[in-house]
Amino acid sequence: MATRQREKAERVAQTADKRPKAIAKNVGVSPSKVRIVLNLIRGKDYGTAVAMLKNMPNVGASYSVKVLESAGANAENNLGMNKANLYVAEAYADGAATLKRYNPVSKGRAHSIKKRTSHITIILDEKNA
């Protein structure tokens, strides 16, 4: 039994993604608002993407720039890559837990409010020079 576990662990290690990435979970902004921002930086150079995000007025940009800078730091410190050679390979936002709140209205009724949260994932990769 132990040999199968060892073989499985080796298989997982071989197929593991070696690209630097960063994930922010349960961010208090709707995934649709973050996707607008991430669609603009996907495929861009690391420096260009950071500059774009820092100058955007969108609410999702402030969260996305933190995740992007974290992915760049992971590439530099953990994998020994140079930030100048990186680009945004993948960037996506998935839905997380929805907080359900209620707003009281007339005649004793209530309207529901769904406060959506998201998981932001950014994966970088090196350019083929």
FENGI-V208200 format. One record per backbone hydrogen bond with DSSP energy under -1.0 kcal/mol. CO is the residue of the C=O (numbers start at 1). NH is the residue of the N-H. If there is no record, write none. Layout:
CO&NH + CO&NH
This chain:
1&5 + 2&6 + 3&7 + 4&8 + 5&9 + 6&10 + 7&11 + 8&12 + 9&13 + 10&14 + 11&15 + 20&124 + 22&122 + 24&120 + 27&29 + 27&118 + 30&34 + 31&35 + 32&36 + 34&38 + 35&39 + 38&42 + 41&44 + 44&88 + 45&49 + 46&50 + 47&51 + 48&52 + 49&53 + 50&54 + 53&56 + 60&64 + 61&65 + 63&67 + 64&68 + 65&69 + 66&70 + 67&71 + 68&72 + 69&73 + 70&74 + 71&75 + 72&76 + 73&77 + 74&78 + 74&79 + 75&81 + 82&85 + 83&86 + 85&127 + 86&46 + 87&125 + 88&43 + 90&123 + 92&121 + 94&119 + 99&115 + 101&113 + 103&111 + 106&109 + 109&105 + 111&103 + 113&101 + 115&99 + 117&96 + 118&27 + 119&94 + 120&24 + 121&92 + 122&22 + 123&89 + 123&90 + 125&87
